[in-house]
Amino acid sequence: MHRRPPGAVVWLTGLSGSGKSTVGDGLHTHLRGLGHATVRLDGDQLRAGLCADLGFSRADRAESVRRAGEVAALMAESGLLVIASLISPFQAGRLQVRKRVAPAPFLEVYCDTPLAVCEARDPKGLYQRARAGQIAEFTGVSSPYEAPKQPDLRLATAETPPAACIEQLTQVLRDRGLLLQPEVALEFRGS
């Protein structure tokens, strides 16, 4: 009988428009298709529910990340591979989540995309509104983003297509023993 890998957290961080959700959704779909038990946490979805009472002050952003980290830790403790996509702009907050998730593995994945590219993508028009003064304390414009100094993986999402980013991330998970071998994953699909 094969053992399932331990639960773990893949924490995608980066500016709005950096590709976090695209990579996270693609990784989730890819791994579920291979029979892995994964779950998605997305910053926009969390803000609509669990964090609906929070604004965008530094303290509220820290609390939002803390709450997401608590949920991710509980899910990882249950054996799930959690794929979380949150701007999580402050190094201290990401470190706090890493500590909370321990002893489960935590991979900080930096979606490293230049601000100009994020602004050009801007699917929700947020940068334009922030530049017009309609959104206060917007990360990357009027509020800082502290880029990870030593992420577990850096994805250059401006130059690398989403499929290649997903493959890089899948390989890192495999290398760290966080994924079943493909033939074993298919055995668990029915369980």
C-alpha positions in Angstrom: 0.0 0.0 0.0 1.3 3.4 -0.9 1.3 6.3 1.5 -0.1 9.7 0.5 2.4 12.6 0.7 1.9 14.9 3.7 -0.3 17.9 3.4 1.5 21.1 2.3 0.9 24.7 1.5 1.9 26.4 -1.8 1.7 30.1 -1.1 1.7 32.2 -4.3 2.6 35.8 -3.7 3.0 38.8 -6.0 1.4 42.0 -7.1 -2.2 42.2 -8.4 -2.0 41.0 -12.0 1.2 39.0 -11.5 -0.5 35.7 -12.4 -1.0 34.2 -9.0 -4.6 33.1 -9.6 -3.9 31.9 -13.1 -1.0 29.7 -12.0 -2.8 28.6 -8.8 -6.0 27.6 -10.8 -3.9 25.8 -13.4 -1.9 23.9 -10.8 -5.0 22.9 -8.9 -6.7 21.6 -12.1 -3.5 19.8 -13.2 -2.9 18.1 -9.8 -6.5 17.1 -9.3 -6.5 15.6 -12.8 -3.6 13.4 -11.6 -5.5 12.3 -8.5 -4.0 14.6 -5.9 -6.1 16.0 -3.0 -5.8 19.8 -3.5 -7.8 22.8 -2.4 -7.6 26.4 -3.6 -7.6 29.6 -1.5 -7.8 32.8 -3.4 -7.4 36.3 -2.0 -10.4 37.7 -3.9 -12.7 34.8 -2.7 -11.5 35.1 0.9 -12.1 38.9 0.9 -15.7 38.2 -0.2 -16.3 35.9 2.8 -13.9 35.1 5.6 -12.2 38.6 5.4 -15.3 40.6 4.3 -15.0 42.7 7.5 -11.5 43.9 6.7 -10.3 46.9 4.7 -6.9 47.6 3.2 -5.0 49.2 6.0 -1.7 47.6 6.9 -3.3 46.0 10.0 -6.2 44.7 8.0 -4.0 43.2 5.3 -1.9 41.5 8.0 -5.1 40.1 9.6 -6.3 38.9 6.2 -3.1 37.0 5.6 -3.2 35.6 9.1 -6.7 34.2 8.6 -5.8 32.7 5.3 -2.8 31.1 6.9 -4.9 29.6 9.7 -7.2 28.1 7.1 -4.3 26.8 5.0 -2.7 25.3 8.1 -5.8 23.4 9.1 -6.3 22.0 5.6 -2.6 21.0 5.4 -2.9 19.3 8.7 -5.8 17.3 7.2 -3.5 16.0 4.4 -4.5 18.4 1.7 -2.2 20.2 -0.7 -3.3 23.8 -0.3 -2.7 26.2 -3.2 -3.1 29.8 -1.8 -3.0 32.9 -4.1 -2.7 36.1 -2.1 -0.8 39.3 -2.6 0.3 39.0 1.0 2.5 42.1 0.6 4.5 41.9 3.8 7.4 39.6 4.5 6.4 39.4 8.2 3.0 38.0 7.3 4.4 35.4 5.0 6.9 34.3 7.7 4.1 34.1 10.2 2.1 31.8 7.9 5.2 29.6 7.3 5.6 29.2 11.1 1.9 28.5 11.6 1.9 25.8 8.8 4.9 24.0 10.3 5.6 21.2 10.5 3.8 20.8 7.2 5.9 21.9 4.2 5.4 25.5 3.1 6.5 26.7 -0.3 6.7 30.4 -0.9 6.3 31.0 -4.6 7.0 34.5 -5.9 5.2 35.5 -9.1 7.8 38.0 -10.0 6.2 40.4 -12.6 7.2 44.0 -13.2 4.7 46.6 -12.0 4.4 47.9 -15.6 3.3 44.4 -16.8 0.8 44.0 -13.9 -0.6 47.5 -14.8 -0.9 46.6 -18.5 -2.8 43.4 -17.6 -5.0 45.0 -14.9 -8.1 42.8 -15.6 -10.2 44.6 -12.9 -9.0 48.2 -13.6 -7.6 48.4 -10.1 -4.3 50.1 -11.0 -6.1 52.7 -13.0 -8.5 53.5 -10.1 -5.5 53.6 -7.7 -3.6 56.0 -9.9 -6.7 58.2 -10.1 -6.8 58.3 -6.3 -10.0 56.2 -6.0 -8.3 53.3 -4.1 -6.2 54.2 -1.1 -3.3 52.0 0.0 -3.1 50.0 -3.1 -0.2 47.5 -3.2 2.5 48.6 -5.6 1.1 52.1 -6.1 0.4 53.7 -2.7 1.3 50.8 -0.4 4.5 48.8 -0.5 5.0 45.2 -1.7 7.9 43.5 0.1 9.2 41.0 -2.5 10.4 37.7 -1.0 14.2 37.7 -0.5 14.6 33.9 -0.8 11.4 32.3 -2.2 11.3 28.6 -2.6 10.5 29.3 -6.3 10.5 32.4 -8.4 8.3 32.4 -11.4 9.0 35.1 -14.0 5.4 35.2 -15.2 5.9 38.1 -17.6 8.3 35.9 -19.8 7.1 32.4 -18.9 3.7 31.1 -20.1 1.3 29.8 -17.4 1.7 26.1 -18.5 5.5 26.3 -18.1 5.1 28.0 -14.7 2.8 25.2 -13.6 5.3 22.6 -14.8 8.1 24.3 -12.9 6.0 24.3 -9.7 4.9 20.7 -10.3 8.5 19.6 -10.6 9.5 21.4 -7.3 6.6 19.6 -5.6 7.8 16.3 -7.0 11.4 16.9 -6.1 10.4 17.7 -2.5 8.3 14.5 -2.2 5.0 16.3 -2.0 3.4 14.5 -4.9 2.8 10.9 -5.5 4.4 9.3 -8.5 1.9 9.5 -11.4 1.0 5.8 -11.4 0.4 5.9 -7.6 -1.8 9.0 -7.8 -4.1 7.3 -10.2 -4.6 4.4 -7.7 -5.8 7.0 -5.1 -8.2 8.6 -7.5 -10.9 6.1 -6.6 -10.3 6.0 -2.9 
